Amino acid sequence: EEGQMIQWLYEAMQQLPEKQRAVFALKYFEEKKYEEIQLITGTSIGALKASYHIAVGKIENYLIAKNHLI
């Protein structure tokens, strides 16, 4: 079941704009701090936080719409 959940998460991530997808992947999967992501992307920490939280919301909405998340 864990493998299926990872697959659904990757499907949801594909729906994100490229920058949100990159920020989400760096924060969620690579567990990078915003300061590290800022150095990688050159984006302000405030914008990174906004991108991450918007991405999380979009992923949740996608998973709910597909009945993958209760």
Predicted model as a PDB file, atoms N, CA, C, CB and O in Angstrom, pLDDT in the B-factor column:
MODEL        1                                                                  
ATOM      1  N   GLU A   1       0.820  -1.205   0.000  1.00 77.00           N  
ATOM      2  CA  GLU A   1       0.000   0.000   0.000  1.00 77.00           C  
ATOM      3  C   GLU A   1       0.859   1.262   0.000  1.00 77.00           C  
ATOM      4  CB  GLU A   1      -0.930   0.002   1.207  1.00 77.00           C  
ATOM      5  O   GLU A   1       0.478   2.277  -0.584  1.00 77.00           O  
ATOM      6  N   GLU A   2       2.020   1.199   0.656  1.00 82.00           N  
ATOM      7  CA  GLU A   2       2.895   2.379   0.670  1.00 82.00           C  
ATOM      8  C   GLU A   2       3.354   2.742  -0.737  1.00 82.00           C  
ATOM      9  CB  GLU A   2       4.115   2.130   1.570  1.00 82.00           C  
ATOM     10  O   GLU A   2       3.426   3.920  -1.088  1.00 82.00           O  
ATOM     11  N   GLY A   3       3.664   1.730  -1.540  1.00 87.00           N  
ATOM     12  CA  GLY A   3       4.072   1.974  -2.920  1.00 87.00           C  
ATOM     13  C   GLY A   3       2.979   2.645  -3.720  1.00 87.00           C  
ATOM     14  O   GLY A   3       3.253   3.519  -4.542  1.00 87.00           O  
ATOM     15  N   GLN A   4       1.738   2.244  -3.485  1.00 87.00           N  
ATOM     16  CA  GLN A   4       0.605   2.859  -4.180  1.00 87.00           C  
ATOM     17  C   GLN A   4       0.453   4.321  -3.763  1.00 87.00           C  
ATOM     18  CB  GLN A   4      -0.699   2.081  -3.889  1.00 87.00           C  
ATOM     19  O   GLN A   4       0.165   5.181  -4.596  1.00 87.00           O  
ATOM     20  N   MET A   5       0.645   4.595  -2.497  1.00 87.00           N  
ATOM     21  CA  MET A   5       0.513   5.972  -2.013  1.00 87.00           C  
ATOM     22  C   MET A   5       1.600   6.863  -2.626  1.00 87.00           C  
ATOM     23  CB  MET A   5       0.593   6.014  -0.466  1.00 87.00           C  
ATOM     24  O   MET A   5       1.337   8.011  -2.986  1.00 87.00           O  
ATOM     25  N   ILE A   6       2.810   6.332  -2.740  1.00 88.00           N  
ATOM     26  CA  ILE A   6       3.901   7.092  -3.369  1.00 88.00           C  
ATOM     27  C   ILE A   6       3.563   7.369  -4.830  1.00 88.00           C  
ATOM     28  CB  ILE A   6       5.250   6.322  -3.263  1.00 88.00           C  
ATOM     29  O   ILE A   6       3.806   8.468  -5.328  1.00 88.00           O  
ATOM     30  N   GLN A   7       3.007   6.386  -5.511  1.00 92.00           N  
ATOM     31  CA  GLN A   7       2.619   6.573  -6.915  1.00 92.00           C  
ATOM     32  C   GLN A   7       1.576   7.684  -7.033  1.00 92.00           C  
ATOM     33  CB  GLN A   7       2.066   5.251  -7.511  1.00 92.00           C  
ATOM     34  O   GLN A   7       1.681   8.540  -7.912  1.00 92.00           O  
ATOM     35  N   TRP A   8       0.574   7.678  -6.157  1.00 92.00           N  
ATOM     36  CA  TRP A   8      -0.453   8.727  -6.185  1.00 92.00           C  
ATOM     37  C   TRP A   8       0.153  10.093  -5.905  1.00 92.00           C  
ATOM     38  CB  TRP A   8      -1.558   8.426  -5.164  1.00 92.00           C  
ATOM     39  O   TRP A   8      -0.244  11.090  -6.508  1.00 92.00           O  
ATOM     40  N   LEU A   9       1.116  10.137  -4.988  1.00 92.00           N  
ATOM     41  CA  LEU A   9       1.770  11.406  -4.675  1.00 92.00           C  
ATOM     42  C   LEU A   9       2.521  11.931  -5.898  1.00 92.00           C  
ATOM     43  CB  LEU A   9       2.736  11.239  -3.480  1.00 92.00           C  
ATOM     44  O   LEU A   9       2.453  13.121  -6.205  1.00 92.00           O  
ATOM     45  N   TYR A  10       3.228  11.055  -6.589  1.00 94.00           N  
ATOM     46  CA  TYR A  10       3.938  11.475  -7.801  1.00 94.00           C  
ATOM     47  C   TYR A  10       2.954  11.926  -8.889  1.00 94.00           C  
ATOM     48  CB  TYR A  10       4.820  10.325  -8.329  1.00 94.00           C  
ATOM     49  O   TYR A  10       3.231  12.881  -9.615  1.00 94.00           O  
ATOM     50  N   GLU A  11       1.822  11.253  -9.003  1.00 94.00           N  
ATOM     51  CA  GLU A  11       0.794  11.689  -9.961  1.00 94.00           C  
ATOM     52  C   GLU A  11       0.322  13.095  -9.619  1.00 94.00           C  
ATOM     53  CB  GLU A  11      -0.407  10.707  -9.968  1.00 94.00           C  
ATOM     54  O   GLU A  11       0.186  13.941 -10.503  1.00 94.00           O  
ATOM     55  N   ALA A  12       0.076  13.341  -8.359  1.00 95.00           N  
ATOM     56  CA  ALA A  12      -0.379  14.657  -7.914  1.00 95.00           C  
ATOM     57  C   ALA A  12       0.694  15.709  -8.185  1.00 95.00           C  
ATOM     58  CB  ALA A  12      -0.736  14.629  -6.414  1.00 95.00           C  
ATOM     59  O   ALA A  12       0.386  16.821  -8.612  1.00 95.00           O  
ATOM     60  N   MET A  13       1.939  15.356  -7.939  1.00 96.00           N  
ATOM     61  CA  MET A  13       3.029  16.309  -8.158  1.00 96.00           C  
ATOM     62  C   MET A  13       3.149  16.709  -9.623  1.00 96.00           C  
ATOM     63  CB  MET A  13       4.345  15.718  -7.678  1.00 96.00           C  
ATOM     64  O   MET A  13       3.539  17.837  -9.928  1.00 96.00           O  
ATOM     65  N   GLN A  14       2.820  15.807 -10.522  1.00 97.00           N  
ATOM     66  CA  GLN A  14       2.916  16.111 -11.950  1.00 97.00           C  
ATOM     67  C   GLN A  14       1.935  17.204 -12.364  1.00 97.00           C  
ATOM     68  CB  GLN A  14       2.667  14.853 -12.773  1.00 97.00           C  
ATOM     69  O   GLN A  14       2.097  17.820 -13.418  1.00 97.00           O  
ATOM     70  N   GLN A  15       0.920  17.445 -11.540  1.00 95.00           N  
ATOM     71  CA  GLN A  15      -0.065  18.477 -11.837  1.00 95.00           C  
ATOM     72  C   GLN A  15       0.418  19.873 -11.431  1.00 95.00           C  
ATOM     73  CB  GLN A  15      -1.372  18.158 -11.133  1.00 95.00           C  
ATOM     74  O   GLN A  15      -0.186  20.879 -11.802  1.00 95.00           O  
ATOM     75  N   LEU A  16       1.505  19.923 -10.672  1.00 98.00           N  
ATOM     76  CA  LEU A  16       2.019  21.199 -10.170  1.00 98.00           C  
ATOM     77  C   LEU A  16       2.859  21.909 -11.225  1.00 98.00           C  
ATOM     78  CB  LEU A  16       2.850  20.978  -8.903  1.00 98.00           C  
ATOM     79  O   LEU A  16       3.477  21.271 -12.077  1.00 98.00           O  
ATOM     80  N   PRO A  17       2.872  23.243 -11.156  1.00 97.00           N  
ATOM     81  CA  PRO A  17       3.838  23.976 -11.991  1.00 97.00           C  
ATOM     82  C   PRO A  17       5.258  23.571 -11.591  1.00 97.00           C  
ATOM     83  CB  PRO A  17       3.645  25.526 -11.847  1.00 97.00           C  
ATOM     84  O   PRO A  17       5.486  23.129 -10.466  1.00 97.00           O  
ATOM     85  N   GLU A  18       6.193  23.721 -12.499  1.00 96.00           N  
ATOM     86  CA  GLU A  18       7.559  23.231 -12.300  1.00 96.00           C  
ATOM     87  C   GLU A  18       8.193  23.755 -11.012  1.00 96.00           C  
ATOM     88  CB  GLU A  18       8.420  23.621 -13.482  1.00 96.00           C  
ATOM     89  O   GLU A  18       8.801  22.982 -10.272  1.00 96.00           O  
ATOM     90  N   LYS A  19       8.064  25.038 -10.735  1.00 95.00           N  
ATOM     91  CA  LYS A  19       8.706  25.605  -9.547  1.00 95.00           C  
ATOM     92  C   LYS A  19       8.110  25.038  -8.264  1.00 95.00           C  
ATOM     93  CB  LYS A  19       8.576  27.125  -9.551  1.00 95.00           C  
ATOM     94  O   LYS A  19       8.846  24.701  -7.336  1.00 95.00           O  
ATOM     95  N   GLN A  20       6.778  24.928  -8.203  1.00 97.00           N  
ATOM     96  CA  GLN A  20       6.143  24.347  -7.014  1.00 97.00           C  
ATOM     97  C   GLN A  20       6.557  22.894  -6.839  1.00 97.00           C  
ATOM     98  CB  GLN A  20       4.610  24.450  -7.111  1.00 97.00           C  
ATOM     99  O   GLN A  20       6.800  22.444  -5.719  1.00 97.00           O  
ATOM    100  N   ARG A  21       6.635  22.167  -7.934  1.00 97.00           N  
ATOM    101  CA  ARG A  21       7.045  20.761  -7.878  1.00 97.00           C  
ATOM    102  C   ARG A  21       8.468  20.638  -7.333  1.00 97.00           C  
ATOM    103  CB  ARG A  21       6.952  20.113  -9.278  1.00 97.00           C  
ATOM    104  O   ARG A  21       8.744  19.772  -6.503  1.00 97.00           O  
ATOM    105  N   ALA A  22       9.368  21.504  -7.798  1.00 97.00           N  
ATOM    106  CA  ALA A  22      10.755  21.462  -7.346  1.00 97.00           C  
ATOM    107  C   ALA A  22      10.860  21.804  -5.864  1.00 97.00           C  
ATOM    108  CB  ALA A  22      11.614  22.422  -8.170  1.00 97.00           C  
ATOM    109  O   ALA A  22      11.565  21.124  -5.119  1.00 97.00           O  
ATOM    110  N   VAL A  23      10.168  22.847  -5.435  1.00 98.00           N  
ATOM    111  CA  VAL A  23      10.206  23.248  -4.025  1.00 98.00           C  
ATOM    112  C   VAL A  23       9.625  22.141  -3.152  1.00 98.00           C  
ATOM    113  CB  VAL A  23       9.429  24.571  -3.808  1.00 98.00           C  
ATOM    114  O   VAL A  23      10.185  21.822  -2.103  1.00 98.00           O  
ATOM    115  N   PHE A  24       8.511  21.554  -3.573  1.00 97.00           N  
ATOM    116  CA  PHE A  24       7.893  20.480  -2.804  1.00 97.00           C  
ATOM    117  C   PHE A  24       8.850  19.293  -2.685  1.00 97.00           C  
ATOM    118  CB  PHE A  24       6.566  20.039  -3.459  1.00 97.00           C  
ATOM    119  O   PHE A  24       9.022  18.738  -1.600  1.00 97.00           O  
ATOM    120  N   ALA A  25       9.464  18.911  -3.786  1.00 97.00           N  
ATOM    121  CA  ALA A  25      10.367  17.755  -3.773  1.00 97.00           C  
ATOM    122  C   ALA A  25      11.570  18.001  -2.861  1.00 97.00           C  
ATOM    123  CB  ALA A  25      10.845  17.435  -5.199  1.00 97.00           C  
ATOM    124  O   ALA A  25      11.966  17.123  -2.095  1.00 97.00           O  
ATOM    125  N   LEU A  26      12.143  19.191  -2.949  1.00 98.00           N  
ATOM    126  CA  LEU A  26      13.295  19.501  -2.108  1.00 98.00           C  
ATOM    127  C   LEU A  26      12.930  19.512  -0.628  1.00 98.00           C  
ATOM    128  CB  LEU A  26      13.885  20.843  -2.504  1.00 98.00           C  
ATOM    129  O   LEU A  26      13.691  19.023   0.207  1.00 98.00           O  
ATOM    130  N   LYS A  27      11.780  20.062  -0.309  1.00 97.00           N  
ATOM    131  CA  LYS A  27      11.371  20.164   1.093  1.00 97.00           C  
ATOM    132  C   LYS A  27      10.859  18.825   1.624  1.00 97.00           C  
ATOM    133  CB  LYS A  27      10.290  21.237   1.251  1.00 97.00           C  
ATOM    134  O   LYS A  27      11.254  18.400   2.710  1.00 97.00           O  
ATOM    135  N   TYR A  28       9.994  18.167   0.878  1.00 95.00           N  
ATOM    136  CA  TYR A  28       9.324  16.962   1.365  1.00 95.00           C  
ATOM    137  C   TYR A  28      10.217  15.719   1.278  1.00 95.00           C  
ATOM    138  CB  TYR A  28       8.046  16.730   0.576  1.00 95.00           C  
ATOM    139  O   TYR A  28      10.372  14.995   2.261  1.00 95.00           O  
ATOM    140  N   PHE A  29      10.795  15.478   0.117  1.00 94.00           N  
ATOM    141  CA  PHE A  29      11.557  14.251  -0.084  1.00 94.00           C  
ATOM    142  C   PHE A  29      13.008  14.376   0.373  1.00 94.00           C  
ATOM    143  CB  PHE A  29      11.518  13.858  -1.537  1.00 94.00           C  
ATOM    144  O   PHE A  29      13.551  13.458   0.986  1.00 94.00           O  
ATOM    145  N   GLU A  30      13.634  15.515   0.072  1.00 96.00           N  
ATOM    146  CA  GLU A  30      15.042  15.679   0.427  1.00 96.00           C  
ATOM    147  C   GLU A  30      15.221  16.330   1.794  1.00 96.00           C  
ATOM    148  CB  GLU A  30      15.749  16.504  -0.628  1.00 96.00           C  
ATOM    149  O   GLU A  30      16.341  16.448   2.291  1.00 96.00           O  
ATOM    150  N   GLU A  31      14.112  16.752   2.398  1.00 97.00           N  
ATOM    151  CA  GLU A  31      14.100  17.339   3.744  1.00 97.00           C  
ATOM    152  C   GLU A  31      15.066  18.512   3.874  1.00 97.00           C  
ATOM    153  CB  GLU A  31      14.447  16.280   4.776  1.00 97.00           C  
ATOM    154  O   GLU A  31      15.720  18.682   4.903  1.00 97.00           O  
ATOM    155  N   LYS A  32      15.145  19.312   2.825  1.00 98.00           N  
ATOM    156  CA  LYS A  32      16.000  20.499   2.854  1.00 98.00           C  
ATOM    157  C   LYS A  32      15.295  21.614   3.628  1.00 98.00           C  
ATOM    158  CB  LYS A  32      16.349  20.967   1.409  1.00 98.00           C  
ATOM    159  O   LYS A  32      14.068  21.704   3.643  1.00 98.00           O  
ATOM    160  N   LYS A  33      16.100  22.455   4.266  1.00 98.00           N  
ATOM    161  CA  LYS A  33      15.573  23.630   4.957  1.00 98.00           C  
ATOM    162  C   LYS A  33      15.364  24.719   3.916  1.00 98.00           C  
ATOM    163  CB  LYS A  33      16.538  24.112   6.105  1.00 98.00           C  
ATOM    164  O   LYS A  33      15.960  24.698   2.840  1.00 98.00           O  
ATOM    165  N   TYR A  34      14.493  25.683   4.267  1.00 98.00           N  
ATOM    166  CA  TYR A  34      14.226  26.760   3.317  1.00 98.00           C  
ATOM    167  C   TYR A  34      15.501  27.520   2.951  1.00 98.00           C  
ATOM    168  CB  TYR A  34      13.193  27.723   3.894  1.00 98.00           C  
ATOM    169  O   TYR A  34      15.645  27.970   1.814  1.00 98.00           O  
ATOM    170  N   GLU A  35      16.414  27.666   3.887  1.00 98.00           N  
ATOM    171  CA  GLU A  35      17.665  28.366   3.611  1.00 98.00           C  
ATOM    172  C   GLU A  35      18.475  27.630   2.535  1.00 98.00           C  
ATOM    173  CB  GLU A  35      18.496  28.508   4.904  1.00 98.00           C  
ATOM    174  O   GLU A  35      19.099  28.260   1.682  1.00 98.00           O  
ATOM    175  N   GLU A  36      18.460  26.305   2.584  1.00 98.00           N  
ATOM    176  CA  GLU A  36      19.168  25.508   1.577  1.00 98.00           C  
ATOM    177  C   GLU A  36      18.490  25.632   0.220  1.00 98.00           C  
ATOM    178  CB  GLU A  36      19.233  24.031   2.002  1.00 98.00           C  
ATOM    179  O   GLU A  36      19.153  25.762  -0.809  1.00 98.00           O  
ATOM    180  N   ILE A  37      17.170  25.589   0.231  1.00 98.00           N  
ATOM    181  CA  ILE A  37      16.431  25.704  -1.032  1.00 98.00           C  
ATOM    182  C   ILE A  37      16.641  27.091  -1.634  1.00 98.00           C  
ATOM    183  CB  ILE A  37      14.919  25.433  -0.812  1.00 98.00           C  
ATOM    184  O   ILE A  37      16.714  27.240  -2.854  1.00 98.00           O  
ATOM    185  N   GLN A  38      16.737  28.104  -0.773  1.00 98.00           N  
ATOM    186  CA  GLN A  38      16.989  29.462  -1.252  1.00 98.00           C  
ATOM    187  C   GLN A  38      18.315  29.525  -2.009  1.00 98.00           C  
ATOM    188  CB  GLN A  38      16.997  30.459  -0.075  1.00 98.00           C  
ATOM    189  O   GLN A  38      18.401  30.160  -3.060  1.00 98.00           O  
ATOM    190  N   LEU A  39      19.339  28.874  -1.481  1.00 97.00           N  
ATOM    191  CA  LEU A  39      20.635  28.857  -2.149  1.00 97.00           C  
ATOM    192  C   LEU A  39      20.568  28.130  -3.489  1.00 97.00           C  
ATOM    193  CB  LEU A  39      21.677  28.204  -1.254  1.00 97.00           C  
ATOM    194  O   LEU A  39      21.236  28.524  -4.445  1.00 97.00           O  
ATOM    195  N   ILE A  40      19.770  27.079  -3.560  1.00 96.00           N  
ATOM    196  CA  ILE A  40      19.637  26.289  -4.788  1.00 96.00           C  
ATOM    197  C   ILE A  40      18.858  27.057  -5.853  1.00 96.00           C  
ATOM    198  CB  ILE A  40      18.942  24.951  -4.492  1.00 96.00           C  
ATOM    199  O   ILE A  40      19.244  27.080  -7.022  1.00 96.00           O  
ATOM    200  N   THR A  41      17.749  27.690  -5.432  1.00 95.00           N  
ATOM    201  CA  THR A  41      16.829  28.298  -6.392  1.00 95.00           C  
ATOM    202  C   THR A  41      17.014  29.795  -6.578  1.00 95.00           C  
ATOM    203  CB  THR A  41      15.436  28.038  -5.968  1.00 95.00           C  
ATOM    204  O   THR A  41      16.635  30.345  -7.612  1.00 95.00           O  
ATOM    205  N   GLY A  42      17.599  30.462  -5.578  1.00 96.00           N  
ATOM    206  CA  GLY A  42      17.717  31.916  -5.649  1.00 96.00           C  
ATOM    207  C   GLY A  42      16.407  32.630  -5.353  1.00 96.00           C  
ATOM    208  O   GLY A  42      16.259  33.816  -5.650  1.00 96.00           O  
ATOM    209  N   THR A  43      15.464  31.913  -4.771  1.00 97.00           N  
ATOM    210  CA  THR A  43      14.146  32.451  -4.453  1.00 97.00           C  
ATOM    211  C   THR A  43      14.099  32.818  -2.973  1.00 97.00           C  
ATOM    212  CB  THR A  43      13.026  31.429  -4.805  1.00 97.00           C  
ATOM    213  O   THR A  43      14.715  32.146  -2.145  1.00 97.00           O  
ATOM    214  N   SER A  44      13.371  33.883  -2.638  1.00 98.00           N  
ATOM    215  CA  SER A  44      13.285  34.305  -1.245  1.00 98.00           C  
ATOM    216  C   SER A  44      12.602  33.227  -0.395  1.00 98.00           C  
ATOM    217  CB  SER A  44      12.522  35.640  -1.134  1.00 98.00           C  
ATOM    218  O   SER A  44      11.806  32.433  -0.896  1.00 98.00           O  
ATOM    219  N   ILE A  45      12.927  33.221   0.883  1.00 97.00           N  
ATOM    220  CA  ILE A  45      12.345  32.228   1.788  1.00 97.00           C  
ATOM    221  C   ILE A  45      10.834  32.389   1.864  1.00 97.00           C  
ATOM    222  CB  ILE A  45      12.960  32.347   3.190  1.00 97.00           C  
ATOM    223  O   ILE A  45      10.111  31.394   1.897  1.00 97.00           O  
ATOM    224  N   GLY A  46      10.348  33.622   1.892  1.00 98.00           N  
ATOM    225  CA  GLY A  46       8.904  33.849   1.923  1.00 98.00           C  
ATOM    226  C   GLY A  46       8.203  33.246   0.715  1.00 98.00           C  
ATOM    227  O   GLY A  46       7.151  32.619   0.843  1.00 98.00           O  
ATOM    228  N   ALA A  47       8.797  33.442  -0.463  1.00 98.00           N  
ATOM    229  CA  ALA A  47       8.210  32.878  -1.688  1.00 98.00           C  
ATOM    230  C   ALA A  47       8.285  31.357  -1.683  1.00 98.00           C  
ATOM    231  CB  ALA A  47       8.924  33.431  -2.932  1.00 98.00           C  
ATOM    232  O   ALA A  47       7.376  30.685  -2.169  1.00 98.00           O  
ATOM    233  N   LEU A  48       9.369  30.815  -1.132  1.00 98.00           N  
ATOM    234  CA  LEU A  48       9.500  29.357  -1.046  1.00 98.00           C  
ATOM    235  C   LEU A  48       8.436  28.769  -0.129  1.00 98.00           C  
ATOM    236  CB  LEU A  48      10.899  28.970  -0.543  1.00 98.00           C  
ATOM    237  O   LEU A  48       7.824  27.751  -0.453  1.00 98.00           O  
ATOM    238  N   LYS A  49       8.218  29.408   1.013  1.00 98.00           N  
ATOM    239  CA  LYS A  49       7.190  28.931   1.943  1.00 98.00           C  
ATOM    240  C   LYS A  49       5.819  28.972   1.288  1.00 98.00           C  
ATOM    241  CB  LYS A  49       7.187  29.772   3.233  1.00 98.00           C  
ATOM    242  O   LYS A  49       5.029  28.038   1.423  1.00 98.00           O  
ATOM    243  N   ALA A  50       5.543  30.051   0.584  1.00 98.00           N  
ATOM    244  CA  ALA A  50       4.256  30.168  -0.105  1.00 98.00           C  
ATOM    245  C   ALA A  50       4.115  29.077  -1.158  1.00 98.00           C  
ATOM    246  CB  ALA A  50       4.110  31.557  -0.755  1.00 98.00           C  
ATOM    247  O   ALA A  50       3.071  28.431  -1.247  1.00 98.00           O  
ATOM    248  N   SER A  51       5.163  28.868  -1.958  1.00 98.00           N  
ATOM    249  CA  SER A  51       5.124  27.836  -3.003  1.00 98.00           C  
ATOM    250  C   SER A  51       4.891  26.458  -2.404  1.00 98.00           C  
ATOM    251  CB  SER A  51       6.427  27.840  -3.811  1.00 98.00           C  
ATOM    252  O   SER A  51       4.103  25.671  -2.929  1.00 98.00           O  
ATOM    253  N   TYR A  52       5.579  26.166  -1.303  1.00 98.00           N  
ATOM    254  CA  TYR A  52       5.438  24.854  -0.675  1.00 98.00           C  
ATOM    255  C   TYR A  52       4.014  24.648  -0.163  1.00 98.00           C  
ATOM    256  CB  TYR A  52       6.444  24.699   0.476  1.00 98.00           C  
ATOM    257  O   TYR A  52       3.413  23.601  -0.403  1.00 98.00           O  
ATOM    258  N   HIS A  53       3.482  25.632   0.534  1.00 98.00           N  
ATOM    259  CA  HIS A  53       2.149  25.471   1.109  1.00 98.00           C  
ATOM    260  C   HIS A  53       1.057  25.427   0.031  1.00 98.00           C  
ATOM    261  CB  HIS A  53       1.867  26.606   2.086  1.00 98.00           C  
ATOM    262  O   HIS A  53       0.067  24.709   0.175  1.00 98.00           O  
ATOM    263  N   ILE A  54       1.237  26.180  -1.023  1.00 98.00           N  
ATOM    264  CA  ILE A  54       0.291  26.094  -2.146  1.00 98.00           C  
ATOM    265  C   ILE A  54       0.374  24.717  -2.782  1.00 98.00           C  
ATOM    266  CB  ILE A  54       0.579  27.194  -3.203  1.00 98.00           C  
ATOM    267  O   ILE A  54      -0.653  24.123  -3.111  1.00 98.00           O  
ATOM    268  N   ALA A  55       1.586  24.202  -2.960  1.00 98.00           N  
ATOM    269  CA  ALA A  55       1.779  22.862  -3.545  1.00 98.00           C  
ATOM    270  C   ALA A  55       1.115  21.796  -2.682  1.00 98.00           C  
ATOM    271  CB  ALA A  55       3.284  22.548  -3.707  1.00 98.00           C  
ATOM    272  O   ALA A  55       0.447  20.905  -3.204  1.00 98.00           O  
ATOM    273  N   VAL A  56       1.294  21.880  -1.368  1.00 97.00           N  
ATOM    274  CA  VAL A  56       0.667  20.910  -0.457  1.00 97.00           C  
ATOM    275  C   VAL A  56      -0.846  20.941  -0.628  1.00 97.00           C  
ATOM    276  CB  VAL A  56       1.049  21.207   1.019  1.00 97.00           C  
ATOM    277  O   VAL A  56      -1.482  19.890  -0.706  1.00 97.00           O  
ATOM    278  N   GLY A  57      -1.424  22.131  -0.685  1.00 97.00           N  
ATOM    279  CA  GLY A  57      -2.875  22.249  -0.863  1.00 97.00           C  
ATOM    280  C   GLY A  57      -3.343  21.652  -2.175  1.00 97.00           C  
ATOM    281  O   GLY A  57      -4.362  20.962  -2.220  1.00 97.00           O  
ATOM    282  N   LYS A  58      -2.605  21.915  -3.243  1.00 96.00           N  
ATOM    283  CA  LYS A  58      -2.978  21.370  -4.556  1.00 96.00           C  
ATOM    284  C   LYS A  58      -2.869  19.847  -4.564  1.00 96.00           C  
ATOM    285  CB  LYS A  58      -2.085  21.969  -5.664  1.00 96.00           C  
ATOM    286  O   LYS A  58      -3.719  19.164  -5.135  1.00 96.00           O  
ATOM    287  N   ILE A  59      -1.828  19.319  -3.931  1.00 95.00           N  
ATOM    288  CA  ILE A  59      -1.665  17.865  -3.856  1.00 95.00           C  
ATOM    289  C   ILE A  59      -2.806  17.254  -3.057  1.00 95.00           C  
ATOM    290  CB  ILE A  59      -0.306  17.496  -3.219  1.00 95.00           C  
ATOM    291  O   ILE A  59      -3.381  16.251  -3.478  1.00 95.00           O  
ATOM    292  N   GLU A  60      -3.141  17.834  -1.924  1.00 94.00           N  
ATOM    293  CA  GLU A  60      -4.259  17.325  -1.120  1.00 94.00           C  
ATOM    294  C   GLU A  60      -5.550  17.340  -1.921  1.00 94.00           C  
ATOM    295  CB  GLU A  60      -4.426  18.155   0.163  1.00 94.00           C  
ATOM    296  O   GLU A  60      -6.297  16.361  -1.920  1.00 94.00           O  
ATOM    297  N   ASN A  61      -5.816  18.445  -2.605  1.00 94.00           N  
ATOM    298  CA  ASN A  61      -7.040  18.545  -3.406  1.00 94.00           C  
ATOM    299  C   ASN A  61      -7.072  17.506  -4.518  1.00 94.00           C  
ATOM    300  CB  ASN A  61      -7.168  19.943  -4.003  1.00 94.00           C  
ATOM    301  O   ASN A  61      -8.117  16.914  -4.785  1.00 94.00           O  
ATOM    302  N   TYR A  62      -5.932  17.281  -5.166  1.00 93.00           N  
ATOM    303  CA  TYR A  62      -5.852  16.278  -6.226  1.00 93.00           C  
ATOM    304  C   TYR A  62      -6.154  14.891  -5.664  1.00 93.00           C  
ATOM    305  CB  TYR A  62      -4.458  16.298  -6.890  1.00 93.00           C  
ATOM    306  O   TYR A  62      -6.941  14.141  -6.241  1.00 93.00           O  
ATOM    307  N   LEU A  63      -5.531  14.556  -4.545  1.00 91.00           N  
ATOM    308  CA  LEU A  63      -5.722  13.234  -3.955  1.00 91.00           C  
ATOM    309  C   LEU A  63      -7.156  13.032  -3.475  1.00 91.00           C  
ATOM    310  CB  LEU A  63      -4.754  13.031  -2.796  1.00 91.00           C  
ATOM    311  O   LEU A  63      -7.707  11.939  -3.606  1.00 91.00           O  
ATOM    312  N   ILE A  64      -7.754  14.067  -2.928  1.00 91.00           N  
ATOM    313  CA  ILE A  64      -9.153  13.982  -2.505  1.00 91.00           C  
ATOM    314  C   ILE A  64     -10.056  13.790  -3.727  1.00 91.00           C  
ATOM    315  CB  ILE A  64      -9.566  15.256  -1.715  1.00 91.00           C  
ATOM    316  O   ILE A  64     -10.962  12.958  -3.708  1.00 91.00           O  
ATOM    317  N   ALA A  65      -9.808  14.553  -4.773  1.00 92.00           N  
ATOM    318  CA  ALA A  65     -10.633  14.447  -5.986  1.00 92.00           C  
ATOM    319  C   ALA A  65     -10.539  13.065  -6.614  1.00 92.00           C  
ATOM    320  CB  ALA A  65     -10.214  15.502  -7.006  1.00 92.00           C  
ATOM    321  O   ALA A  65     -11.506  12.590  -7.210  1.00 92.00           O  
ATOM    322  N   LYS A  66      -9.406  12.426  -6.489  1.00 87.00           N  
ATOM    323  CA  LYS A  66      -9.208  11.084  -7.045  1.00 87.00           C  
ATOM    324  C   LYS A  66      -9.584   9.990  -6.059  1.00 87.00           C  
ATOM    325  CB  LYS A  66      -7.768  10.905  -7.474  1.00 87.00           C  
ATOM    326  O   LYS A  66      -9.380   8.806  -6.330  1.00 87.00           O  
ATOM    327  N   ASN A  67     -10.135  10.386  -4.910  1.00 84.00           N  
ATOM    328  CA  ASN A  67     -10.531   9.438  -3.861  1.00 84.00           C  
ATOM    329  C   ASN A  67      -9.353   8.622  -3.326  1.00 84.00           C  
ATOM    330  CB  ASN A  67     -11.596   8.496  -4.394  1.00 84.00           C  
ATOM    331  O   ASN A  67      -9.513   7.473  -2.913  1.00 84.00           O  
ATOM    332  N   HIS A  68      -8.163   9.241  -3.341  1.00 76.00           N  
ATOM    333  CA  HIS A  68      -6.979   8.577  -2.799  1.00 76.00           C  
ATOM    334  C   HIS A  68      -6.692   9.025  -1.382  1.00 76.00           C  
ATOM    335  CB  HIS A  68      -5.773   8.844  -3.678  1.00 76.00           C  
ATOM    336  O   HIS A  68      -5.837   8.454  -0.705  1.00 76.00           O  
ATOM    337  N   LEU A  69      -7.404  10.046  -0.932  1.00 67.00           N  
ATOM    338  CA  LEU A  69      -7.148  10.604   0.383  1.00 67.00           C  
ATOM    339  C   LEU A  69      -8.479  10.880   1.059  1.00 67.00           C  
ATOM    340  CB  LEU A  69      -6.291  11.893   0.291  1.00 67.00           C  
ATOM    341  O   LEU A  69      -9.376  11.482   0.468  1.00 67.00           O  
ATOM    342  N   ILE A  70      -8.599  10.437   2.295  1.00 58.00           N  
ATOM    343  CA  ILE A  70      -9.853  10.643   3.016  1.00 58.00           C  
ATOM    344  C   ILE A  70      -9.630  11.704   4.066  1.00 58.00           C  
ATOM    345  CB  ILE A  70     -10.366   9.325   3.661  1.00 58.00           C  
ATOM    346  O   ILE A  70     -10.554  12.047   4.803  1.00 58.00           O  
TER     347      ILE A  70                                                      
ENDMDL                                                                          
END                                                                             
